[in-house]
């Protein structure tokens, strides 16, 4: 009994930490654009000392280095392996990135960075709805009147599928009915669909560490 209580307390501490990180590091504001995915530092841990890459430029020719130390990617927690810039465009020479939610920059497309699209990122994440009016639906249809209730105090919805349908962006999510943030494999779950974006507006907070 005591072991179960300790495990439950540990789980809640982890989920609160997870939610705090998702809010504090990179997702306090809506970004200007959501782009096509993320340009990710290959070695994010090298920026644990609050330093930043030296190869960020203001032009696509990669000749004018950005003249500021106030550089923050969308996901910024290098000691946890998170250093992800939203990528607006990419080709064989450069990634066009979003800095500090609204500023445009360019980094070289080389071994120092890797690209992941939104689907790849979401499929390894959990999410929390920003607004509970974004209903969990039984089907990925805006007019679906059947909603699925999640009464959990802290919302951690595990992403299990990502689709785009008629210009609408949906993710399939699941959560444990007993609200355990890290449920056992045989735990009872509810599954449904929510919108994760509306054009360039993000409708969820993304929890990469959960």
N, C-alpha and C positions, 0 to 999 in steps of 0.2 A: 504493500500500500504506500509506504513512504517512498519507495523507489519510483512508483508511478507519479506521485506528486512532484518529485524532483525532476523527473523527465518532462512533465507538463510545464513546470516553471522554466526549465531550460529552453523548451520550444518557444514559449512566449517571449523570453528575452531575445532569442535569435530573430524572431519575426519583427519585434519592435526595432531592433538594430537594423534589420533589412529595410523596413519601411522608412526609418530615419535617413538611411543612406540614399534611398531612392529619391527622397525629397530634397535633401540638402545638397547633394553633389550632382548638379547639372540640370535639375528639373524644377527649379523654382519659378521659371517663367515659360511662356510659350515661345518657342523659336520662331523666327521670321518665316522659315520654310522647313519642310521635312525632307526634301530631296529624295535621293534614290537609295540611300543606305548610310553606311558609316565607313570613314577612313580611320583605321585604328592603328595606334602606335604598336609596332612589333614588340618593343620592349618597354611597356608602360612603367615598369618598376624603376627605370632610370630617372624618372621624374618625381620620385618620392621626396626629393629635397626641395620641391616647389619650383624647380627649374622647368624650362619648356624647350621644345625642339628649336634648333637654330636654322632650320630649313623651311620656315614659313614665309611666304612672299605676298606682296600686294598685287602682283601681276602674273598672268599666265605664262609669260616668258621666263619666269623664275629668276629675275634679275634684281628686283627691289625687295630687300628683306623687310619684314614688318618691324616697325620701330616702337615696340611696346613690350613690356613684361607681363601685362595684364591679358593673358591668353588662357581661356578656359574652354575646353571642349564640352559637348553636351553631357557625356558621362565622364566625370572627373573624380577618380579615387584611385590614383596610381598605385598606392600600397595594396590595393585589392585587385590590381590588374585592369583597371578601367581608365582608358584614355582614348575616348571615341569622339571624333569630330563628325557631325552630320555632313554627308557628302552630297553636294548639289549636282555634280557633273564629274565624269572621269573619262580619260582617254589614255593612250600609251605614254603620255608625257607627264600629266599632272592630275591631281584631284582638286577640284574646286570645293572649298569647305566653308562651313559656317562657324564663326568664332564668336563667343560671348553672345550667342542667340541671334545676332543681327549683322555682324561684320563679315565681309567676304575675304577669304584668303586662299592661297594656293600652296600646295605641297607637292613635291615630286612623287611620281608613281614609281617607287623603287622598293628595295627590300626593307626599308625602314617602316613601311606601312602596308597594311593588308586591307582589303575591301570586303565588307559583308553587307548584303542587302537587308532590308527591313524584315523580310520573311525569316531569314536565318537568325537574326537577332531575337525576334519574337518567339521563335520556336524553342529557344533555350531560356526563356524568361517566364516570370509570373507578372501579373499586372494588377493594378488597383484602379477602379473607375474614378475619374476626377469628379464626376457628377452622377449620383445614383439615378438621375432621370434617364441616363443611358442604360436602359433595361437589359437584363439578361434574358434573351428570348430563346424559345425552343427551336427556332429555325432562323437562318440568316436572311430575314425578310423584314423590312421596316414596318410593314402593316401587320405582322404577326402579333396577335393580341394576347397570346399565352406567354406570360413572363415567369421567370424562375426566381424565387426569393432567396436572398443570401442575408441572413440575420447575424452573421459573424461580426464581432466587434472590430476586428482587423481583417481587411479583405486581402486575400492572396489567391488570385485566380491563376491556375496553371494553364498556360497556352498549349493547346494540343493540335490546332490547325489554323491556317491563315488562308483566306481567300479574298478575291476581289470580284464583286458581282455587280454589273451595271453601274460602275463608277462608285460603288459603296465598298468600304473596307471593313471586313469582318474577321474576328478571331473566335475560334471555338475554345472555351475555357471549362475547367472543372475545379471543384473545390469539395473538401470533405464536409459532410453534413454535421459532424461533431465539432467543426471549426478548428480542428487541429492543423496548425500551419505545416507540419511535416507528418502527414498521416501514413499509417502502415499501408502496404500494398493492397491488403484486402479490406481497407476501410471503405465504408459506404460513401459514394460520391454523387454529386449533382453535376450535370453537364449542360451547357447552353452556349449561346452566341451573343457577342457584344460587338459594337462598332469600336474600332481602336483609333480611327482618324476620320476627320471630315475635311477633305481637301488638305489644307496646310495646318489644320488645327488638330492637335493631339488630344484624344479623349481619355487616355489612360496614363497612369504613371507606371513606368517600366521598372521592374525589380530584377535586375540581372544577377543579384547575389542570392536569390531565394530559390 
